[in-house]
Amino acid sequence: MTVKQKNVLLIVVDQWRGDTLKQLGHPVIQTPNIEALASEGVTFAKHYTQAVPCGPGRASMLTGLYMMTHRAVQNTIPLDARHTNIAKEVRKAGYQPALVGYTTTTPDPRETAAEDPRFKVLGADMEGWHPVGSWGLDKEAYFAWLSSQGFAVPKKPNDIWLPQDLTEADIGATAKPSMVPAHLSDTTWFTDRALEYLQGTENKPWFLHLGYYRPHPPFCAAAPYHEMYDPKDCPPPLRASSKDLEASQHPLLAYYLQSIERRRFFENGQGLGADMQEAEVRQMRATYYGLMSEVDHHIGRVFDYLKKTGQWDNTLIIFTSDHGEQLGDHHLLGKIGYFDQSFHIPMIVRDPNPEADATRGNIVRHFTETIDTMPTILNWLERPIPRTCDGHSLLPFVQTGIAPADWRTEVHYEYDFRNIYYSKPEDFLGLSMDQCALSVIQNDQYKYVHFAALPPLFFDLTTDPSQLHNVAQDPSYTLELLKMTQKMLDWKLSHADRTLTGYAASPAGLVSRL
């Protein structure tokens, strides 16, 4: 049956690790609605974001560009207005793309007045979207809703994510539930906004970006999700035997191990994240998984609505995240550095068309990237993919199960750690701001990390999948390191900035002005 009305539901969760999916073998996670989606779609097991933290990762996802091109390298750095994005492109097809959540985008100051309040805080929305469930520039819309529901919002609103019955012993991860109840959680709020939007779409095609804040910190879950997982059942952290041994791997790692504090991840946090003992890490993971299960429950509400209203069979559904989370691995917290835990993210694509019936439930183990999100959606909508786009459509995997002959054999990602908002690595490392950058190329066997002004890293993933032993100075790996360096240079040359021309490829192979 030919799909007459084409809807798109793009679900973007925040800080969800790519290995935390049941179908990929996670030992404890319970996400039945996401598992059901995977059974009807395709899971991409080696899917990576191109940049962290939120702003750079989302910029790559929504523009289809590597960070070296869009250059929104930190959450507060503006995204150049010349770049197109998925919202702008689907408008050309008659959609009014709706946004629930956020894009963590600072606007181009050449296009927006400097006094615009979006320059003073995080959370502004990318150009082209129609916000229908934005919680404001500092969550004020959500807090106002809480008050309207009779909840006493504290003077410091973020205190709603403190654990109940707080004591002096609570300095980080805890088994206690949050002060805010589940029926008033931010996950509930975002879902309600999405359902309100869907109820108003009637019979016209729609495009919805449904964003969730979770499992982003603060790591404190509402009851009953706070006790859904036993910490003893949660995987232990993957790390060196001590933080000092871990720090010896690289100067950047040494910096983070002495600077990342618990308070950035827990409203009651005190002390360094690197000092968390295994029991506390396991408790943090139990809470993290609880936040995921809460998101899964509410995603199920949206799926139920689509099925009840007869829209399930004409809606493309994509489930993904902006970046991952270290979660105690390598003695780290957050989305930083060069480890897979920060860059490996989930990707599930469910195509309702009969052409995809033969691939349902498949797991793809080719390398895919977040820049593939935009071309996949445009391909499904039968819209031209801009020549400027660095990514490629995933539909061949979804509709045929066969990888294109020239599909990538490596994955690339970047990280800019200059002092902008969160930390001050320049003084510790003795670097200038523009030297605070790294680029990674990784295939099934090797991983090479190139720094602008620090020693490189090289990992043999066949013997050291945990990436605990740097062999960059080992003479026996010199040839392989050189090969990976050349591959990285080839990648950079072949993806040189094409956006300055302002032209894009048309379906006929001609070029047209953007």
C-alpha positions in Angstrom: 0.0 0.0 0.0 1.4 3.4 -1.0 1.7 5.9 1.9 -0.4 8.9 1.1 0.4 11.1 4.1 4.0 11.2 5.2 4.6 12.1 8.8 8.0 12.2 10.6 8.6 11.7 14.3 12.2 12.5 15.2 12.8 11.5 18.9 16.0 13.0 20.3 16.9 12.0 23.9 19.7 13.7 25.8 22.9 12.0 27.0 21.8 8.4 26.1 24.7 6.0 25.6 24.7 3.9 22.5 25.4 0.7 24.3 22.3 1.1 26.6 19.9 -0.8 24.3 18.4 -4.2 25.1 18.8 -5.4 21.5 22.6 -4.7 21.7 23.0 -6.9 24.7 22.7 -4.5 27.7 22.3 -6.7 30.7 19.6 -4.8 32.8 17.9 -2.0 30.8 14.1 -2.3 30.6 12.7 -0.2 27.7 9.9 -2.3 26.1 8.6 0.5 23.8 12.0 1.2 22.4 12.6 -2.6 21.9 9.2 -2.9 20.1 10.3 0.0 17.9 13.5 -1.8 17.1 11.6 -5.0 16.2 9.8 -3.0 13.5 12.8 -1.0 12.4 16.5 -1.2 12.0 19.0 -0.6 14.8 22.4 0.9 13.9 24.9 -0.6 16.4 27.9 1.6 15.5 26.3 5.0 15.3 28.3 8.0 16.5 27.7 11.7 17.1 30.2 14.0 15.4 30.7 16.3 18.4 30.0 16.9 22.0 28.5 18.5 24.1 24.8 19.2 23.3 25.1 22.2 21.0 27.8 20.9 18.6 26.2 17.4 18.5 22.8 18.7 17.7 24.2 21.1 15.1 25.7 18.2 13.3 22.6 16.1 13.6 20.2 18.8 12.3 22.5 20.4 9.6 24.2 17.2 8.4 27.5 18.8 8.8 30.7 17.8 10.5 31.8 20.2 13.3 34.8 21.3 11.3 32.3 22.9 8.9 29.5 24.3 11.0 32.0 25.4 13.7 29.5 25.7 16.6 32.1 24.0 18.7 30.6 24.7 22.1 27.1 25.3 23.5 27.5 29.0 23.6 29.1 29.5 20.1 26.6 30.8 17.5 25.7 28.7 14.5 26.4 30.5 11.2 23.1 31.5 9.6 24.3 30.4 6.2 23.9 26.8 7.1 20.7 25.1 6.1 19.1 22.5 8.4 16.4 19.8 8.4 13.7 22.2 9.5 14.5 24.6 6.7 14.6 21.8 4.2 11.3 20.2 5.1 9.6 23.6 5.0 10.3 23.5 1.2 8.1 20.4 1.1 5.2 22.2 2.8 5.8 21.1 6.4 5.8 23.3 9.4 8.4 21.4 11.5 7.3 21.5 15.2 9.8 21.4 18.1 9.2 19.9 21.5 12.4 20.2 23.5 15.4 22.2 22.4 18.3 22.4 20.0 20.8 24.2 22.2 21.6 26.7 19.5 22.9 30.2 19.9 21.8 32.4 17.0 24.1 34.1 14.5 24.7 37.7 15.9 24.8 39.1 12.4 21.2 38.0 12.0 19.8 38.7 15.5 20.0 41.7 17.7 22.7 41.5 20.3 20.2 42.4 23.0 18.3 39.2 22.3 18.1 37.3 25.6 19.1 34.1 23.8 22.7 35.3 23.8 22.8 35.2 27.6 21.7 31.6 28.3 21.7 28.2 26.8 18.7 26.6 25.1 17.8 28.8 22.2 16.0 27.1 19.2 17.6 26.6 15.8 16.2 28.7 13.0 13.3 27.1 11.0 11.6 25.3 13.8 8.1 26.1 15.2 8.3 25.7 19.0 5.3 23.9 20.4 6.9 22.6 23.6 10.0 24.6 24.4 10.5 25.0 28.1 12.0 28.4 27.7 15.5 29.8 27.9 16.0 28.5 31.5 13.2 25.9 31.9 10.9 28.7 33.1 7.9 27.4 31.1 8.2 24.0 32.8 8.6 25.5 36.3 5.6 27.7 35.6 3.6 24.6 34.7 4.7 22.9 37.9 3.3 25.9 39.9 0.0 25.8 37.9 -0.3 22.1 39.0 -0.1 23.1 42.7 3.5 22.0 43.1 5.5 24.4 45.4 8.5 25.3 43.2 11.4 26.2 45.5 13.2 29.5 45.4 16.0 27.8 43.6 13.9 25.9 41.0 16.5 23.2 40.2 16.2 22.0 43.8 13.2 19.9 42.6 15.8 17.4 41.5 17.3 17.1 45.0 16.7 13.7 46.6 13.9 13.6 49.2 15.0 13.5 52.9 18.4 15.0 52.0 21.1 14.4 54.6 24.8 15.5 54.9 25.7 12.0 53.8 24.1 12.5 50.4 27.0 14.0 48.3 26.2 12.4 45.0 24.5 9.3 43.7 21.6 8.2 45.9 18.8 5.7 46.0 16.3 8.3 47.1 13.7 9.7 44.8 13.6 13.2 43.5 11.4 15.9 45.2 9.3 16.2 42.0 6.9 13.3 41.5 6.8 11.3 38.3 3.4 12.7 37.1 5.0 16.2 37.2 8.4 15.3 35.8 10.0 17.1 32.8 9.6 13.8 30.9 5.9 13.9 31.5 5.8 17.6 30.6 7.5 17.1 27.2 5.3 14.2 26.3 2.1 16.2 27.2 3.3 19.0 24.9 3.9 16.5 22.1 0.4 14.9 22.4 -1.2 18.3 22.5 0.5 19.1 19.2 -0.4 15.8 17.6 -4.1 16.3 18.6 -4.1 19.5 16.6 -2.6 18.2 13.4 -5.8 16.7 12.2 -5.3 15.1 8.7 -2.4 17.2 7.5 1.1 15.8 7.2 3.3 16.7 10.2 6.9 16.7 11.2 7.7 16.6 15.0 11.0 16.8 16.7 10.2 15.3 20.1 13.1 16.1 22.5 13.6 14.8 26.0 15.9 16.2 28.7 16.6 12.7 30.1 18.7 10.8 31.0 20.7 14.1 31.2 21.7 15.1 34.7 20.8 15.8 37.5 20.9 12.1 38.1 17.9 11.8 40.4 14.8 9.9 39.3 11.2 10.3 40.4 9.5 7.4 42.2 9.0 4.6 41.2 11.9 4.8 38.7 14.4 5.6 41.4 14.2 2.0 42.6 13.5 0.2 39.4 17.1 -1.1 39.2 19.3 -2.8 41.8 22.7 -1.2 41.8 24.3 -4.6 42.4 22.9 -5.7 39.0 24.3 -2.7 37.1 27.6 -3.1 35.2 30.7 -1.9 37.0 32.7 1.0 35.6 35.3 0.3 32.9 38.4 2.1 34.1 42.0 1.8 35.2 42.7 0.5 38.7 43.2 4.1 39.9 42.5 7.6 38.7 46.3 8.4 38.8 47.0 5.5 36.5 44.2 6.6 34.2 45.6 10.2 34.2 48.9 9.0 33.0 47.4 8.1 29.6 47.2 11.7 28.4 47.4 15.4 29.7 43.8 16.1 28.7 42.5 13.1 30.7 44.6 14.2 33.6 43.0 17.6 33.5 39.5 16.3 33.5 40.2 13.8 36.4 41.2 16.7 38.6 38.5 19.2 37.6 35.1 17.4 37.0 33.0 17.8 40.1 29.9 15.9 41.2 27.9 19.1 41.6 27.5 19.2 37.8 25.7 15.9 37.8 23.8 15.9 41.2 22.0 18.8 42.8 23.5 17.6 46.1 26.9 16.8 44.6 30.2 17.4 46.4 33.7 16.5 45.6 35.4 15.1 42.4 33.6 12.7 40.1 36.9 10.8 39.8 36.7 9.9 43.5 33.4 8.0 43.1 33.8 4.4 44.5 32.3 1.5 42.5 29.2 1.3 44.7 28.3 4.9 44.1 28.9 4.5 40.3 26.6 1.5 40.3 24.0 3.6 42.1 24.4 6.4 39.6 23.9 3.9 36.8 20.7 2.5 38.4 19.3 6.0 38.5 20.4 6.7 34.9 18.6 3.5 33.8 15.6 4.6 35.7 15.4 7.9 33.9 15.7 5.9 30.6 12.8 3.6 31.6 10.7 6.7 32.4 11.4 8.1 28.9 10.5 4.8 27.4 7.1 4.7 29.2 6.2 8.1 27.8 7.4 7.3 24.3 4.9 4.5 24.6 2.2 7.0 25.2 3.0 8.7 21.9 3.2 5.4 20.0 -0.2 4.4 21.4 -1.7 7.7 20.2 -0.3 7.2 16.7 -1.7 3.7 16.6 -5.1 4.7 18.0 -5.5 7.5 15.4 -4.4 5.4 12.5 -1.1 7.3 11.9 1.4 4.5 12.9 1.5 3.2 9.4 2.4 6.4 7.7 4.9 7.8 10.1 8.7 7.6 9.8 10.1 7.2 13.4 13.7 7.9 14.3 15.0 7.4 17.8 18.5 8.9 18.6 20.5 11.0 21.0 22.7 14.1 20.8 25.7 12.4 22.6 26.5 9.7 25.2 27.8 9.8 28.9 31.0 8.5 30.5 29.0 7.3 33.6 32.1 6.6 35.6 34.0 4.8 32.8 37.6 5.9 32.8 36.8 7.7 36.1 34.9 10.3 34.2 31.5 11.9 34.2 29.8 13.7 31.3 30.4 14.0 27.6 34.0 14.9 27.0 37.3 13.8 25.6 37.8 11.0 23.1 36.2 7.8 24.5 33.4 5.9 22.8 31.1 6.3 25.8 30.7 10.0 25.0 30.3 9.7 21.3 28.5 6.3 20.7 24.8 7.0 20.5 21.6 5.0 19.7 20.0 5.1 16.3 16.8 3.3 15.4 14.9 3.9 12.1 11.4 2.6 11.6 10.1 3.0 8.0 6.3 2.2 7.8 6.5 1.4 4.1 6.2 -2.2 2.9 9.6 -1.8 1.2 11.1 -2.1 4.7 9.3 -5.3 5.7 12.2 -7.6 5.0 14.6 -5.7 7.3 12.5 -5.3 10.4 14.4 -6.2 13.5 17.8 -6.0 11.7 20.9 -4.8 13.5 23.4 -2.9 11.2 27.0 -3.1 12.2 28.4 -0.7 9.6 29.6 2.7 10.8 27.0 5.4 10.7 27.0 9.0 11.9 24.6 11.5 13.3 25.1 13.6 10.1 23.2 10.8 8.3 20.0 11.8 10.1 19.1 14.7 7.9 19.7 13.0 4.5 17.8 9.9 5.7 14.7 12.0 6.5 14.9 14.0 3.2 15.4 10.8 1.2 12.3 9.3 2.8 10.3 12.4 2.0 11.6 12.3 -1.6 13.3 15.7 -1.2 16.7 16.7 -2.6 19.6 16.3 -0.2 21.7 19.5 -0.2 25.2 19.2 -1.8 26.5 20.8 1.4 25.4 17.9 3.5 28.3 15.7 4.7 26.1 12.7 5.7 24.4 10.0 3.7 20.9 8.4 3.7 20.5 5.3 5.8 17.4 4.2 3.8 19.4 1.6 1.8 20.0 -0.3 5.1 16.3 0.1 6.0 14.7 -0.8 2.7 17.1 -3.4 1.3 19.4 -4.4 4.1 22.4 -3.9 1.8 25.1 -1.3 2.4 26.0 0.9 -0.6 29.2 -0.2 -2.3 31.1 3.0 -1.2 29.8 3.1 2.4 32.3 4.5 5.0 34.7 2.0 6.7 35.6 4.4 9.5 33.8 6.8 11.8 35.0 10.4 12.6 34.3 12.7 15.5 35.7 15.8 17.0 35.9 17.6 20.3 36.8 21.2 21.1 37.7 21.7 24.7 38.5 25.4 24.8 37.4 27.6 27.7 33.9 28.8 26.8 31.4 27.8 29.5 32.3 24.8 31.6 36.0 24.6 32.3 39.5 26.3 31.8 41.8 23.7 30.3 44.1 26.2 28.5 46.1 27.2 31.6 46.5 23.6 32.8 47.6 22.4 29.4 49.6 25.4 28.3 47.6 25.9 25.1 46.0 28.8 23.3 42.2 28.6 22.8 42.4 27.6 19.1 44.8 24.7 20.0 42.2 23.1 22.3 40.9 20.6 19.7 41.1 16.9 18.8 39.9 14.8 16.0 39.2 11.0 16.0 39.2 8.4 13.3 38.2 4.9 14.3 37.6 1.6 12.5 37.0 -1.9 13.7 40.7 -2.4 14.4 42.3 0.9 15.4 41.5 4.3 16.9 43.6 7.3 16.3 43.2 10.6 18.2 44.9 13.6 16.7 45.4 16.7 18.9 46.2 20.2 17.6 49.0 20.7 20.1 49.2 17.7 22.4 50.6 14.1 21.9 48.5 11.8 19.8 46.8 8.6 21.0 46.6 5.3 19.2 44.6 2.2 20.4 44.6 -1.3 19.1 40.9 -2.2 19.5 41.4 -5.9 18.9 43.6 -6.3 22.0 42.5 -3.3 24.0 38.8 -2.6 23.3 38.5 -0.7 26.6 41.1 1.8 25.3 43.3 1.7 28.4 46.7 1.4 26.7 48.0 4.1 24.3 50.4 2.5 21.8 51.1 5.7 19.8 54.8 5.5 20.7 55.2 1.8 20.1 57.4 1.3 17.0 55.5 -1.8 16.0 52.4 0.4 15.4 54.1 3.1 13.4 52.9 2.0 10.0 49.3 1.5 11.1 49.3 4.9 12.8 50.6 6.5 9.6 47.8 4.8 7.6 45.2 6.2 10.0 46.7 9.6 9.9 46.5 9.6 6.1 42.9 8.4 6.2 42.1 11.3 8.5 43.8 13.8 6.1 41.9 12.3 3.2 38.6 12.7 5.1 39.3 16.3 5.9 40.2 17.1 2.3 37.1 15.3 0.9 34.8 17.1 3.2 36.2 20.6 2.9 33.6 23.3 3.5 31.1 23.2 0.6 28.6 25.6 2.3 30.2 28.8 1.2 29.1 28.3 -2.4 25.5 28.4 -1.4 24.6 25.8 -3.9 22.9 22.4 -3.5 22.4 19.4 -5.8 18.9 19.0 -7.3 17.2 15.6 -7.9 18.2 15.9 -11.6 21.9 16.3 -10.6 21.9 20.0 -11.5 22.7 22.7 -9.0 20.3 25.3 -7.6 20.8 28.2 -5.3 19.9 27.5 -1.6 
